[in-house]
Amino acid sequence: MEKIKSLRKYLPTALWVLAILAVYFLLRVLIQPYSAGISLNRPIVVSRLREVGLFVGAIFLGIALVELYFYQIFFRAPRNTWSGWIIRLFQGLIALVMLQLVVMFFDLTDLIRLPAGAVKDFFWFPSNAVTSLQKWAIGANPTSKENASLFVALTVLLLLGAIFGLIQWLSGPRVSRVGLAYLLVIPAFIGVLFLIVYPFLFEIKLAFSNASLGTQATKNASYGLVYGWENLKTLFTGNVAKDAKFFEVFGRTILWTVINVTFHVSMGMILALLLHRPMKLQGFYRTLLVFPWAIPTTIAAMALRNEFDLRYGFFNIMLKNIQTFFANLSDQVTLLSPVFSWLAANIGPVSWKQDPFWAFMSVLISNIWLGIPFMAVIILGGLQSISHEYYEAAEIDGASKWQMFRNITLPLLRPVLTPAVILGVIWTFNKFDVIYLITQGGPQEKTDILVSSMYKAAFQFYRYGFTAMFALVIFMILLVFTIIYLRVTGGLKAATE
């Protein structure tokens, strides 16, 4: 019996190992015959993995040191007065160095510009000290030039380890009610600071500049309110990309978002209601529903772009077959010949990529197909959380199916639908990949939306300051929409309020 339990315990792990090995050898068999011209070999792979590993390791090590620093602040108390002075001195010095590193990073990445002199030298002191230590290590020959960076890193780590060890020795444990909360929040705070707050602040600064290809991006750019005003005025009165105007593209973006989200929510609701009923093969149908969403958008968009080809695309082949079918019927059914002749004349292959209307329809069809599964899955989860007791009570009172849907299903789905609709609007408003991969905004920028025009302004015309202001305007549009939508729908209220 114990052997069976042990087998069951380790069997999933063994199966996963076997599956990974099977995939590895299968890929090796498939790729090996064509590997002669591939420059990717073991030394290159090892070198790249080493670089990535060192980068990720440095991030985790830095977070671990910060966590250790705050752990000693919250959970260690000085044993006496003189040890308290020593501990606070070292903790203050570490805090000062962390502040210097953050300000130095902001200066290095051009978020702020420190004036040359004592102020800049003060905040750049840790970097200059590390550089001097590295030069000393190379000159004094305790290590080679190739390993000088590693030597300096180990020296700094040993110094920090000695400081933390001294603090640990001079202090004793203490209880903290808020310490654990801060330790859990600090890694997230660091991530938000460098991944969200810093880029957003840099975007605001860049919006008030004349940064472009001519100024070598931010290197020789000038900043000020006058540049921000010029960027804003150009955005609303000039061309946002090549020839397109802002309000023209904005109107198309609104149309694109409304049509997509309407179909996503309505079709998602219908599919969710159908799949919520008891039926055979329910799990299979739900898996089939998620299939379009599970495919990476890039692959799906590239495949759909080929399906809209004028001669060889699936849609035009089907339209050609339908046209032929109605033409044959017009010859065979004399009574309805005018109707079938009219259908044969008006239904047929279309120029999906050359005609602006049909090009816009092609990206709409693609994104509707890609977006329905997400909304259906979200709504299906909300439906499963509604108790059947409400429907049973309504049925006893003689309520119809429509009355149950309007008075029970929709109100109880509000906490689910509100964030889903807001996310759907934001994602669709900024849906760049489908448009770019299928039509590239063409023909003549007639399928561009705001985000694709913004991409062209940045990476085809290199108007960086203008693009940053463009991004801030899009952010403000979506922020205002979210606030108004929440107030009008009461989306933040509970379902029972």
C-alpha positions in Angstrom: 0.0 0.0 0.0 2.8 2.4 0.9 4.5 1.6 -2.5 1.3 2.5 -4.3 1.0 5.8 -2.4 4.7 6.6 -3.1 4.1 5.8 -6.8 1.1 8.1 -7.0 3.0 10.8 -5.2 6.0 10.8 -7.7 4.1 9.7 -10.9 3.0 13.3 -12.0 6.6 14.6 -11.6 7.9 11.6 -13.6 5.4 12.2 -16.3 6.3 15.8 -16.6 10.0 15.0 -16.9 9.2 12.4 -19.6 7.0 14.9 -21.4 9.8 17.6 -21.4 12.4 15.1 -22.5 10.1 13.9 -25.3 9.5 17.5 -26.5 13.3 18.1 -26.4 14.2 15.1 -28.4 11.3 15.7 -30.9 12.5 19.2 -31.5 16.1 18.0 -31.8 15.1 15.5 -34.4 13.1 18.1 -36.3 15.7 20.9 -36.2 18.9 18.9 -36.4 18.8 18.3 -40.2 18.5 22.0 -40.8 21.0 23.3 -38.2 24.0 23.7 -40.5 23.3 27.3 -41.2 22.2 28.2 -37.7 24.7 30.2 -35.7 23.0 29.4 -32.4 25.3 26.9 -30.7 26.1 25.8 -27.2 28.6 28.6 -26.3 26.2 31.3 -27.5 23.3 29.8 -25.6 25.3 29.4 -22.4 26.6 33.0 -22.8 23.1 34.4 -23.2 21.7 32.4 -20.4 24.6 33.6 -18.2 23.7 37.2 -19.0 20.0 36.7 -18.4 20.8 34.8 -15.2 23.1 37.5 -13.9 20.6 40.2 -14.6 17.7 38.4 -12.9 19.9 37.3 -10.1 21.0 40.9 -9.5 17.4 42.0 -9.3 16.5 39.3 -6.8 19.6 40.0 -4.8 18.8 43.7 -4.6 15.3 43.0 -3.5 16.6 40.5 -0.9 19.0 43.1 0.5 16.2 45.7 0.7 14.0 43.2 2.5 16.8 42.4 4.9 17.3 46.1 5.6 13.6 46.6 6.5 13.4 43.4 8.4 16.1 44.6 10.8 14.3 47.9 11.1 11.0 46.3 12.1 12.0 43.1 13.8 15.3 43.9 15.5 15.7 46.3 18.5 19.0 47.7 19.8 20.3 46.0 23.0 21.3 49.3 24.6 21.9 53.0 23.8 25.3 52.9 22.3 24.4 49.9 20.0 21.3 51.9 19.0 23.5 54.8 17.8 25.7 52.5 15.8 22.8 50.6 14.3 21.0 53.8 13.3 24.2 55.2 11.9 24.7 52.2 9.5 21.0 52.1 8.6 21.0 55.8 7.8 24.1 55.4 5.6 22.4 52.5 3.8 19.3 54.6 3.3 21.4 57.5 2.0 23.2 55.2 -0.5 19.8 53.8 -1.7 18.5 57.4 -2.2 21.7 58.3 -4.1 21.3 55.2 -6.4 17.7 56.1 -7.2 18.5 59.7 -8.0 21.5 58.6 -10.0 19.3 56.2 -12.0 16.8 59.0 -12.7 19.7 61.3 -13.8 21.3 58.5 -15.9 18.0 57.8 -17.7 17.3 61.5 -18.2 14.2 61.8 -16.0 16.0 64.6 -14.1 19.1 66.5 -15.0 21.4 67.2 -12.1 23.5 70.3 -12.6 27.2 69.7 -12.9 29.0 70.3 -9.6 28.8 69.3 -6.0 25.2 68.1 -6.2 25.8 65.7 -9.1 29.0 64.5 -7.5 27.2 63.7 -4.3 24.5 61.6 -5.9 27.0 59.9 -8.2 29.3 59.1 -5.4 28.4 55.3 -5.1 29.0 54.9 -8.9 32.3 56.8 -8.8 33.4 54.8 -5.7 32.7 51.5 -7.5 34.5 52.7 -10.6 37.5 53.8 -8.5 37.6 50.4 -6.7 37.5 48.6 -10.1 40.4 50.7 -11.4 42.3 50.0 -8.2 41.6 46.3 -8.5 43.0 46.3 -12.1 46.0 48.4 -11.1 46.9 46.5 -7.9 46.5 43.2 -9.7 44.3 41.3 -7.1 42.3 40.2 -10.1 42.3 40.3 -13.9 40.6 43.0 -16.0 37.9 40.5 -17.1 37.0 39.6 -13.5 37.3 43.2 -12.1 33.5 43.7 -12.1 32.9 40.4 -10.3 35.6 41.3 -7.7 34.0 44.7 -7.0 30.5 43.1 -6.7 31.8 40.5 -4.2 33.6 43.2 -2.2 30.4 45.3 -2.0 28.4 42.2 -1.0 30.9 41.3 1.7 30.8 44.8 3.0 27.0 44.8 3.2 27.0 41.4 4.7 29.4 42.6 7.4 27.2 45.6 8.1 24.0 43.5 8.3 25.8 40.9 10.5 27.0 43.7 12.9 23.4 45.0 13.1 22.1 41.6 13.8 24.7 41.0 16.6 24.0 44.4 18.2 20.3 43.9 18.3 17.7 41.6 19.7 14.3 40.3 18.4 11.2 42.3 18.8 7.5 42.0 17.8 6.1 44.3 15.1 2.5 44.4 14.1 3.1 46.2 10.8 6.5 44.8 9.9 5.3 41.8 7.9 2.8 43.9 5.9 5.7 46.3 4.9 7.9 43.4 4.0 5.3 42.0 1.7 4.5 45.3 0.1 8.1 46.5 -0.5 8.9 44.2 -3.5 5.6 45.3 -5.2 6.4 48.9 -4.4 9.8 48.6 -6.0 8.2 47.0 -9.1 5.5 49.6 -9.4 8.1 52.4 -8.9 10.4 51.3 -11.7 7.9 49.7 -14.0 4.9 52.0 -13.8 5.6 55.3 -11.9 9.0 56.0 -13.5 7.9 55.4 -17.1 4.8 57.5 -16.5 6.8 60.4 -15.1 9.3 60.1 -18.0 6.3 60.2 -20.4 5.0 63.4 -18.8 8.4 65.0 -19.0 8.9 63.9 -22.6 5.5 65.3 -23.6 6.8 68.8 -22.7 9.9 68.6 -24.9 10.9 68.9 -28.6 12.5 65.5 -28.6 12.8 64.0 -32.1 15.2 62.3 -34.4 16.8 65.7 -35.0 17.6 66.2 -31.3 19.0 62.7 -31.0 15.9 61.7 -28.9 16.4 63.2 -25.4 20.1 63.9 -25.7 19.8 67.4 -27.0 16.1 68.0 -26.4 14.8 71.1 -24.7 12.0 71.0 -22.1 9.3 73.5 -21.1 5.6 74.3 -21.1 6.0 76.0 -24.5 7.0 72.7 -26.1 4.1 70.9 -24.4 1.7 73.5 -25.7 3.1 73.2 -29.2 2.8 69.4 -29.1 -0.8 69.6 -27.9 -1.7 72.2 -30.5 -0.1 70.2 -33.3 -2.0 67.1 -32.1 -5.4 68.7 -32.5 -4.7 70.9 -35.5 -2.0 69.1 -37.5 -1.4 65.6 -38.8 -1.1 62.8 -36.3 0.8 60.6 -38.6 1.2 61.3 -42.3 -2.0 62.8 -43.6 -4.6 61.8 -41.0 -6.1 64.3 -38.6 -6.8 63.7 -34.9 -10.6 64.0 -34.9 -10.9 61.8 -38.0 -8.8 59.0 -36.3 -10.6 59.6 -33.0 -14.0 59.2 -34.5 -12.8 55.9 -36.2 -11.4 54.8 -32.8 -14.7 55.4 -31.1 -16.5 53.5 -33.8 -14.0 50.6 -33.6 -14.3 50.4 -29.8 -18.1 50.6 -29.7 -18.7 48.0 -32.4 -16.1 45.6 -30.9 -17.2 45.9 -27.3 -20.9 45.6 -28.2 -20.3 42.4 -30.1 -17.9 41.1 -27.4 -20.4 41.6 -24.6 -23.6 40.6 -26.5 -22.1 37.5 -28.2 -20.2 36.6 -25.1 -23.4 36.8 -23.0 -25.3 34.6 -25.5 -22.5 32.0 -25.5 -22.2 32.1 -21.8 -25.9 31.6 -21.3 -25.9 28.7 -23.7 -22.9 27.0 -22.1 -24.3 27.6 -18.6 -27.2 25.1 -19.2 -26.7 21.4 -18.4 -25.7 19.6 -21.6 -23.5 16.8 -22.9 -19.9 17.5 -23.8 -20.1 20.8 -21.8 -16.4 20.8 -21.0 -15.5 20.2 -24.7 -17.6 23.1 -25.9 -16.1 25.4 -23.2 -12.6 24.4 -24.3 -13.6 25.0 -28.0 -14.9 28.5 -27.0 -11.5 29.5 -25.4 -9.6 28.3 -28.5 -9.6 31.7 -30.4 -8.5 33.5 -27.2 -5.8 30.9 -26.5 -4.1 31.4 -29.8 -1.4 34.2 -29.6 -2.8 37.3 -31.2 0.2 37.7 -33.5 -0.3 34.2 -35.0 -4.1 34.6 -35.3 -3.7 38.1 -37.0 -1.1 36.9 -39.4 -3.3 33.9 -40.4 -6.4 36.1 -40.8 -4.4 38.6 -43.0 -3.9 35.8 -45.5 -7.5 34.8 -45.3 -8.5 38.3 -46.5 -6.4 37.9 -49.7 -8.2 39.1 -52.8 -7.8 35.8 -54.8 -6.7 33.1 -52.4 -8.3 34.1 -49.1 -11.0 32.0 -47.5 -13.6 34.7 -47.3 -13.4 35.6 -51.0 -13.4 31.9 -52.0 -16.6 31.5 -50.0 -18.2 34.6 -51.4 -17.3 33.4 -54.9 -18.9 30.1 -54.2 -22.0 31.8 -52.9 -22.1 34.0 -55.9 -21.9 31.0 -58.2 -24.6 29.2 -56.2 -27.1 32.1 -56.6 -26.2 32.4 -60.3 -27.0 28.7 -60.9 -30.3 29.1 -59.0 -31.3 32.1 -61.1 -31.0 29.8 -64.2 -32.8 26.9 -62.6 -35.6 28.6 -60.6 -37.5 30.7 -63.1 -40.0 32.1 -60.6 -37.4 33.6 -58.3 -34.8 34.3 -61.1 -34.8 38.1 -60.5 -34.1 37.7 -56.8 -31.3 35.2 -57.3 -29.9 37.3 -60.1 -29.8 40.3 -57.8 -28.1 38.3 -55.1 -25.5 36.9 -57.6 -24.8 40.5 -58.8 -24.4 42.0 -55.3 -22.7 39.1 -53.5 -19.1 38.3 -54.5 -15.4 38.7 -53.7 -14.5 42.1 -52.3 -11.2 44.1 -52.1 -10.5 43.6 -48.4 -7.1 45.4 -48.5 -7.7 48.0 -51.2 -11.1 49.4 -50.3 -11.1 51.4 -47.0 -14.5 50.2 -46.0 -13.8 46.5 -46.4 -10.3 47.0 -44.9 -11.9 48.3 -41.8 -14.5 45.5 -41.8 -11.6 43.0 -42.0 -10.0 44.2 -38.8 -13.4 44.4 -37.1 -14.2 40.8 -38.0 -10.8 39.7 -36.8 -10.9 41.5 -33.5 -14.5 40.5 -32.8 -13.6 36.8 -33.3 -10.6 37.2 -31.0 -12.4 39.1 -28.3 -15.6 37.2 -27.8 -14.1 34.2 -25.9 -12.6 36.4 -23.2 -15.9 38.1 -22.4 -17.8 34.8 -22.6 -15.4 33.2 -20.1 -15.8 36.1 -17.7 -19.6 36.2 -18.0 -19.7 32.4 -17.6 -17.8 32.6 -14.4 -20.2 35.3 -13.1 -23.2 33.1 -14.1 -21.8 30.2 -12.1 -21.6 32.4 -9.0 -25.3 33.2 -9.0 -27.4 31.0 -6.7 -30.2 29.0 -8.3 -32.4 29.9 -5.4 -33.1 33.3 -6.9 -34.4 31.7 -10.1 -36.5 29.2 -8.2 -38.2 31.9 -6.2 -38.8 34.0 -9.3 -40.3 30.9 -11.1 -42.6 30.3 -8.2 -43.8 34.0 -8.5 -44.5 33.4 -12.2 -41.7 35.5 -13.7 -40.8 34.9 -17.3 -37.3 34.1 -18.6 -36.8 37.6 -19.8 -37.9 39.0 -16.4 -35.5 36.7 -14.6 -32.7 37.8 -17.0 -33.4 41.5 -16.5 -34.1 41.5 -12.8 -31.8 38.7 -11.5 -29.0 37.9 -14.0 -28.0 41.3 -15.1 -27.9 43.0 -11.6 -26.0 40.1 -10.1 -23.6 40.2 -13.1 -22.8 43.9 -12.6 -19.7 43.3 -10.3 -18.4 41.0 -13.1 -19.4 43.0 -16.1 -18.2 46.4 -14.9 -14.5 45.6 -14.8 -14.8 43.4 -17.8 -16.4 46.1 -19.9 -13.9 48.7 -18.7 -11.0 46.4 -19.5 -12.6 45.5 -22.9 -12.9 49.2 -23.8 -9.3 50.0 -22.7 -7.9 47.0 -24.5 -9.9 47.6 -27.7 -9.2 51.3 -27.7 -5.5 50.4 -27.6 -5.7 47.4 -29.8 -2.6 47.9 -31.9 -1.5 44.5 -33.0 -4.6 43.4 -35.0 -4.7 46.6 -37.1 -0.9 46.7 -37.6 -0.6 43.1 -38.6 -3.6 42.9 -40.9 -3.8 46.3 -42.7 -0.8 48.3 -41.3 -3.4 51.1 -41.0 -4.0 51.2 -44.8 -5.2 51.9 -47.3 -4.3 55.6 -47.0 -4.4 55.4 -43.1 -8.2 54.7 -43.3 -8.0 51.8 -40.8 -5.7 53.6 -38.3 -6.9 54.2 -34.8 -5.3 56.5 -32.3 -2.7 54.0 -31.0 -1.6 52.9 -34.5 -1.3 56.5 -35.6 0.7 57.2 -32.4 3.0 54.2 -33.3 3.7 55.7 -36.7 4.4 59.2 -35.2 7.0 57.6 -33.0 8.7 54.9 -35.2 8.1 56.2 -38.7 8.4 60.0 -38.2 10.4 59.9 -34.9 8.4 62.7 -33.2 9.1 61.6 -29.6 7.9 64.6 -27.7 4.7 64.8 -29.8 4.1 61.0 -29.4 4.4 61.4 -25.6 1.8 64.1 -25.6 -0.3 61.9 -27.8 -0.1 59.0 -25.3 -1.1 61.4 -22.4 -4.2 62.5 -24.3 -5.2 58.8 -24.9 -4.6 58.2 -21.2 -6.8 61.1 -20.2 -9.6 60.0 -22.6 -9.7 56.5 -21.1 -9.5 57.9 -17.6 -12.4 60.2 -18.1 -14.4 57.4 -19.7 -13.7 55.1 -16.8 -14.8 57.7 -14.2 -18.0 58.5 -16.1 -18.8 54.8 -16.7 -18.4 53.9 -13.1 -20.6 56.9 -12.0 -23.3 56.2 -14.5 -23.5 52.5 -14.1 -22.7 52.3 -10.4 -20.2 49.6 -11.1 -18.5 49.9 -7.8 -21.6 49.2 -5.8 -22.4 45.7 -4.6 -25.0 43.7 -6.5 -27.5 44.0 -3.7 -27.3 47.8 -3.3 
